[in-house]
Amino acid sequence: MITKVKSMQAGYVRVQFELPACLWADHIFVVGEFNDWQRNSLPMLQDRDGVWRLTLDLPAGHSYEFRYLVDNRWLTDGHADDIVTNVYGTQNSVVHAELPPTTVDQKPTNVAK
């Protein structure tokens, strides 16, 4: 699962990558265009609830291909914003570094007649 919120850093989106607690692994890394596909630079950590998480601030307005490396096996995120075929004929996940549109609550206006 991927969640996005506004980053404290202007022009960035805070993106949290999550994998479920039922995924048994010794090491999980997020590998993608945002880290030049370096296999070991972005490790996910397993929280007390067992869920694997990694949070990144990514420049807003860009899309990034990525995959998870789970104990040296590639995993595509089916909950990503998009899925594309890479040059090797396998699939990469895509995250769009943009916030979802917000809804504005409109209150009825009292009009005097």
N, C-alpha and C positions, 0 to 999 in steps of 0.2 A: 504494500500500500504506500502511496505517496501523498503527503499532505504539504500544503503551501500556506505560508503566512507572510505578511510584510516583514521585511528585515529591518533591523535597527540601522543598517547601513543604507544610505540613500542610493537608489538605482539598483537594488538587489532584492531578490526574493529568497526567503528562508525555506528550504526544501528538506523535508524529513522523509527518508527512506526507511521502510519497515518491512521486516519479514517475520512470519509467525513463530511463536514459541515452539510449535511442534516440529520445526525444522532442526534436526539434529546435525550439528556441525562443530568442528573445532575452530575453524576460521572462515569468516565471510568478509569479502571485500566488495566495495562498489567501484567499478572500473568503467571509465568512459571518456568522452571527449573533454570533459571538464578537468581531467587529470592526465591527459595525453595517454590514456589507456595503460597507465602504470599499475601493474597488478597488485602491489602490496601497499600503496600509499594511503588508501582510505579504508581502514578496517571498520566494520560494524561491531558494535558492542552489544552484549546481551544484558538487558536490564533485569531487575529483580523479578519482573513479571514474566521473564523468559523471552520476551520479544526482542528481536535484533533491530537496532536502530543506528542511523547515522544522519546527522543534520549538517547541511551545507548552505552557505549563502552564495547563490549564483546570480550573475549579472542578468537583470530583467530584460525581457524581449528576445531572448535566444532560446533555441531548442538544442538539446544535447542527447546524443545516443549514449546508451550505457548498458551494462549487464552486471549481474552479480557473479562473483567467483566464490563458489561454495566448496571448500576443501578441494580446490583445483578442478572443479566441474563448473562449466558455464550454466547460468540460469537466467532466463528472460522473465521480466516482471509483466505478467498478464494484466496487472492493474495500472500499468503506465499510461501516459497520455496517448501514446501511439506505439506501434510496432512496425519496424522496417526490416527489409532484407539487406544484410550487409554484403560486402564483396566476397565473402567466403560461402555465401549461400545459406547461412544461418540467420537467425533473427536477433535484432537488437531492440531493446526498449528505448523509448524516447520520453524525455521529460521536457515540457515547455515551461520555462521560467517566467511564468506570468501568474498573477493572482486571478482567481475566478471573479466574475463580475459580482458586485455587491448589489443588494436590493435596498432600495430606500423606502422606508415606511412613510406613507403619505397619510396625513391626518385630514379628515374632512374639514373643509373650510365653512365656517358659518357665514352666510351671506344675509345681510339685513335687507328686508323687502319693505 
